Amino acid sequence: MIETITPPSTPVGGGAFTVVSARHPWRWAAGIMLTAIMGLLVFSAVTNPRFGWDKVARYFRDVTVVNGIEVTLFLTVICMAVGVALGVVLAVMQLSPNPVASAFAGGYVTIFRGTPVLVQLLFWFNLAALYPEITFGIPGVSLDANQLITPMTAAILGLGLNEAAYMSEIVRAGIQSVDQGQTEAAGALGMPRLLTLSRVVLPQAMRVIIPPTGNEFIGMLKTTSLVSVLAVPDLLYSAQIIYSKNLQVIPLLVVASIWYIVVTTVFTVGQGYLERRFSRGTTRSAPPTAWGRLRAFFRVHSPLATRKGTNDER
């Protein structure tokens, strides 16, 4: 005789029941303490008249400041485009079996990563002291370096070429994260190396390349403040122009800081969603968003099951 095992019946009265999550009192204590500290800092800043919040509100949308934001965003996009494009080329050169190409790329990365960005910016700005005329090695071509290397040009060269050194390492790490069998399989199908790189390797390497590239983009946005030493009218330099006239140093620095925080926050949110898109298929579930983590923190009861009772109360 075969014994039949029947599942336990629904509790009398039926209905939903929940599982209570484990309590973490020290998490709540730490959260309350940090909230109190942030509250005190905010209260101190708001009540301190030396911050000049009325002047902050007045200059927050000043035309000069807004124009400075446009220059900052322009520099960020252009320099990152130069850095990414040249970084891919340098990464491929470093992985090349050609020892000359590999040595050239390695030397480039060593020089541009080993010197400060500010020094590079000043170097490009004063390039005319070394090469008054730029010929590019072409007969009949003679360009005046003083007219060719403007402050904006020097800023793009300094930031873009420096970023290329860091992007080359990021791209190289992404390419090396792809299994070598992918390249071998593409070669067995008769695909050339360049087509294999663009169609097989790089699409798979993007999940490794995207997160640090997003960080580099946000870092570039803040690094553009260094071009103020070249009198490029970016956000910081625009604020400096204003407070050099009205002597309201702190309020204008607060205005610039708030704008930097706003723009970097927008790009950070965009980076998070971009990472979620490229992480699909590599993990069981996509990484949670900031709002999702906040909801999970405050969730105490989670519904386990909802079943209607089949038996009436007796």
C-alpha positions in Angstrom: 0.0 0.0 0.0 1.4 3.3 -1.0 1.3 6.0 1.7 0.1 9.4 0.5 1.6 12.4 2.1 -0.9 15.3 2.2 0.3 18.9 2.5 -0.6 20.7 5.6 -3.9 22.5 5.4 -4.3 26.2 5.5 -4.6 27.6 9.1 -8.2 28.0 10.3 -9.5 31.3 9.2 -7.2 31.4 6.1 -5.7 34.7 4.9 -2.3 36.3 4.3 0.6 35.8 6.6 3.9 37.5 6.7 7.5 36.7 7.6 9.1 39.2 9.9 12.6 40.2 8.8 15.4 40.1 11.4 15.8 43.3 13.4 19.0 45.3 13.0 18.9 47.8 15.8 22.5 49.0 15.3 21.7 49.9 11.7 18.8 52.1 12.9 21.0 53.6 15.6 23.8 54.4 13.1 21.2 55.8 10.7 19.7 58.0 13.4 23.1 59.3 14.5 24.2 60.1 10.9 20.8 61.8 10.3 21.3 63.9 13.4 24.9 64.9 12.3 23.7 65.9 8.8 20.8 67.8 10.4 23.2 69.8 12.6 25.4 70.6 9.6 22.5 71.7 7.5 21.1 73.8 10.4 24.5 75.4 10.9 24.9 76.2 7.2 21.4 77.6 6.9 21.6 79.8 10.0 25.1 81.1 9.3 24.6 84.6 7.7 28.2 84.5 6.3 27.1 82.0 3.6 25.0 84.8 2.1 22.2 82.6 0.9 20.3 85.6 -0.4 23.3 86.3 -2.7 23.5 82.6 -3.6 19.9 82.7 -4.8 20.6 85.9 -6.7 23.5 84.6 -8.7 22.4 81.0 -9.0 20.9 81.7 -12.5 23.2 84.6 -13.4 23.9 84.7 -17.2 27.7 84.5 -16.6 27.3 81.4 -14.4 24.9 79.7 -16.9 27.3 80.4 -19.8 30.1 78.9 -17.6 28.0 75.7 -17.2 27.7 75.4 -21.0 31.5 75.7 -21.4 32.0 73.1 -18.7 29.7 70.6 -20.3 31.2 71.3 -23.7 34.7 70.6 -22.4 33.6 67.5 -20.6 31.9 66.0 -23.7 34.7 66.9 -26.1 37.6 65.8 -23.9 35.8 62.5 -23.0 35.2 61.9 -26.7 38.9 62.4 -27.5 39.9 60.3 -24.5 37.6 57.4 -25.4 38.6 57.3 -29.1 42.3 57.6 -28.4 42.1 55.3 -25.4 40.6 52.5 -27.6 43.4 52.8 -30.1 46.1 52.8 -27.3 44.5 49.8 -25.7 44.6 47.8 -28.9 48.2 48.9 -29.4 49.2 47.7 -26.0 47.7 44.3 -26.7 49.2 44.2 -30.2 51.9 41.5 -30.9 53.9 44.3 -32.5 56.5 45.3 -29.8 57.0 48.8 -31.2 53.3 49.6 -31.0 53.0 48.1 -27.6 56.1 50.0 -26.3 54.7 53.3 -27.8 51.4 52.9 -26.1 53.0 51.9 -22.8 55.3 55.0 -22.9 52.3 57.3 -23.7 50.4 55.9 -20.7 53.4 56.3 -18.4 54.1 59.9 -19.4 50.5 61.2 -19.2 49.6 59.3 -16.1 52.8 60.2 -14.4 52.5 64.0 -14.7 49.8 66.2 -13.1 46.9 67.4 -15.2 47.6 71.0 -14.3 51.2 70.7 -15.5 50.0 69.3 -18.8 47.5 72.1 -19.2 50.2 74.7 -18.6 52.6 72.9 -21.0 50.1 72.9 -23.9 49.2 76.5 -23.2 52.9 77.5 -23.5 53.7 75.2 -26.4 54.7 78.3 -28.5 57.7 78.7 -26.3 59.0 75.3 -27.7 57.6 75.4 -31.2 56.8 78.9 -32.4 55.8 77.5 -35.7 54.0 74.2 -36.2 54.6 72.4 -39.5 53.5 68.8 -38.8 56.4 67.8 -40.9 54.7 68.8 -44.1 56.6 71.1 -46.5 55.0 74.4 -47.0 52.9 74.2 -43.9 53.7 76.8 -41.2 51.2 77.7 -38.5 51.7 80.3 -35.8 51.5 78.4 -32.5 50.4 81.5 -30.6 47.3 81.7 -32.8 46.7 78.0 -33.0 47.0 77.1 -29.3 44.2 79.2 -27.8 43.2 78.6 -24.1 40.3 76.4 -25.3 42.6 74.4 -27.5 45.1 74.0 -24.8 42.3 72.8 -22.4 41.0 70.2 -24.9 44.5 68.9 -25.6 45.5 68.8 -22.0 42.4 67.1 -20.7 41.7 64.9 -23.7 45.2 63.5 -24.0 45.4 62.9 -20.3 42.1 61.1 -20.3 43.2 58.9 -23.1 45.9 57.4 -20.9 43.3 56.3 -18.3 40.8 55.2 -20.8 43.3 53.0 -22.5 43.8 51.0 -19.2 40.0 50.7 -18.8 39.5 49.5 -22.3 42.4 47.1 -22.1 41.0 45.6 -18.9 37.6 45.2 -20.6 39.1 43.5 -23.6 41.2 41.1 -21.5 38.0 40.2 -19.5 36.5 38.5 -22.6 37.4 34.9 -22.9 40.1 34.1 -25.4 37.9 31.4 -26.9 35.7 34.1 -28.3 38.5 35.5 -30.4 39.6 32.1 -31.5 36.1 31.1 -32.5 35.8 34.3 -34.6 39.2 33.6 -36.2 38.1 30.1 -37.0 35.1 31.5 -38.8 37.4 33.6 -41.0 36.7 37.0 -39.3 39.5 39.5 -39.5 41.0 40.9 -36.3 39.4 44.4 -36.6 35.9 42.9 -37.3 36.4 40.5 -34.4 37.3 43.4 -32.1 34.3 45.5 -33.1 31.7 42.8 -33.4 32.7 40.2 -30.8 35.1 41.5 -28.2 34.1 45.1 -27.5 30.3 44.4 -27.2 31.1 41.8 -24.5 33.7 44.0 -22.8 31.2 46.9 -22.4 29.9 45.6 -19.1 33.4 46.0 -17.7 34.2 49.2 -19.5 31.0 51.2 -18.8 31.2 51.6 -14.9 34.7 53.0 -14.8 34.0 55.1 -17.9 31.0 56.7 -16.2 33.2 57.5 -13.2 35.8 59.0 -15.5 33.1 61.2 -17.1 32.0 62.5 -13.8 35.6 63.0 -12.8 36.3 64.9 -16.0 33.3 67.2 -15.3 35.1 68.3 -12.1 38.6 68.3 -13.5 37.5 70.9 -16.1 37.7 73.4 -13.2 41.5 73.4 -13.6 41.1 75.2 -17.0 40.3 78.3 -15.0 44.1 78.9 -14.7 44.1 79.3 -18.5 41.2 81.9 -18.3 38.8 79.5 -20.0 35.3 80.8 -19.0 34.1 77.6 -17.4 31.8 77.4 -14.3 34.5 78.1 -11.8 36.2 80.9 -13.7 32.8 82.5 -14.3 32.2 82.5 -10.6 35.7 84.0 -10.0 34.9 86.8 -12.5 31.8 87.8 -10.5 33.4 87.6 -7.0 36.4 89.5 -8.2 34.1 92.5 -8.8 31.7 92.3 -5.9 34.0 90.5 -3.4 31.3 87.9 -2.5 33.7 85.0 -2.5 31.9 82.5 -0.4 28.4 82.9 -2.0 29.8 82.5 -5.5 31.8 79.4 -4.5 28.7 78.0 -3.1 26.8 78.7 -6.3 29.5 76.9 -8.3 29.5 74.0 -5.9 25.8 73.5 -6.0 25.8 73.5 -9.8 28.6 70.9 -9.8 26.6 68.7 -7.5 23.4 69.1 -9.5 25.1 68.2 -12.8 27.2 65.3 -11.4 24.0 63.9 -9.7 22.2 63.9 -13.0 25.0 62.0 -14.7 25.4 59.6 -11.8 21.7 58.6 -12.1 22.2 58.2 -15.8 25.3 56.1 -15.2 23.3 53.8 -12.9 20.7 53.0 -15.5 23.3 52.5 -18.2 25.1 50.0 -15.9 21.8 48.2 -15.4 21.3 47.9 -19.1 24.7 46.4 -19.8 24.5 44.1 -16.8 21.5 42.3 -18.2 22.2 38.7 -18.9 25.3 38.6 -16.7 23.5 38.4 -13.3 20.3 36.8 -12.1 18.8 40.2 -11.4 19.8 43.8 -12.4 21.5 45.9 -9.7 18.9 47.8 -7.6 18.5 51.5 -8.2 19.0 54.0 -5.4 15.2 54.3 -4.9 14.9 50.5 -4.8 17.6 50.3 -2.1 15.8 52.9 0.0 12.5 51.0 -0.2 14.2 47.8 0.8 15.8 49.5 3.8 12.4 50.6 5.2 10.6 47.4 4.3 10.0 45.4 7.5 7.3 42.9 6.5 7.4 41.1 3.2 4.4 39.0 2.0 5.4 35.4 1.7 2.2 34.0 0.4 -1.5 34.8 0.2 -3.9 32.0 0.2 -7.5 31.9 0.9 -8.7 29.5 3.4 -10.7 26.6 2.2 -12.2 25.7 5.5 -14.7 27.7 7.4 -14.1 28.7 11.0 -15.6 26.3 13.4 
